[in-house]
Amino acid sequence: MNNLLNNEPVKRVQNALNLLRKDIKVIVLKDTAKTALDASKSLNCEIGAIVKSLVLRKNDKFFLCLVSGDKRCSLNKLKKIFDVKDLSMANAQKVKEITGFTIGGVSPIGSITKLEILIDKNLDRFQNLYAAAGHPNAIFKINFKNLQTMTFGKIMDITE
């Protein structure tokens, strides 16, 4: 299981973390963290403390939404924010192509493409957050302020 740390997408996340904060390390979980519910069970934490990294498409541009595990991303709010009619979730193939991560392991950092990032303001309810680190069994622990600093994300009301 620890050989997961040598997995290319996981190494990409750890390298991105190292550039920003030497003290934050990728943690390999015995159990999967593919969904927010799985992750919260594996980590024995509230489901809301899990950061869901969702890739969406507006027109022909892709962007990333970081959403609290107990909330749903609001397409209607995002349509208003961007003033667009057409907005949708990216499919699994597009997510892999754009980020270099498979769904269930999409990290807020270390993407192969620079993406605009929106952060759900509801994530600031938690002292510690847990985000995917390039694989469904790899995560890293971070606080809200560091997540915002590392991702240059815009904090917004994007959930329902």
LINRA-V137598 format. One record per helix or strand of 2 or more residues. SS is the DSSP state (A for helix, B for strand). FROM is the first residue (numbers start at 1). LEN is the number of residues. If there is no record, write none. Layout:
ss = {SS & SS}
from = {FROM & FROM}
len = {LEN & LEN}
//
This chain:
ss = {A & A & B & A & A & B & B & A & B & A & B & A & B & B & A & B}
from = {2 & 8 & 27 & 36 & 47 & 50 & 61 & 75 & 87 & 92 & 116 & 121 & 129 & 138 & 144 & 154}
len = {5 & 13 & 2 & 8 & 3 & 9 & 8 & 8 & 3 & 8 & 5 & 5 & 7 & 5 & 8 & 3}
//
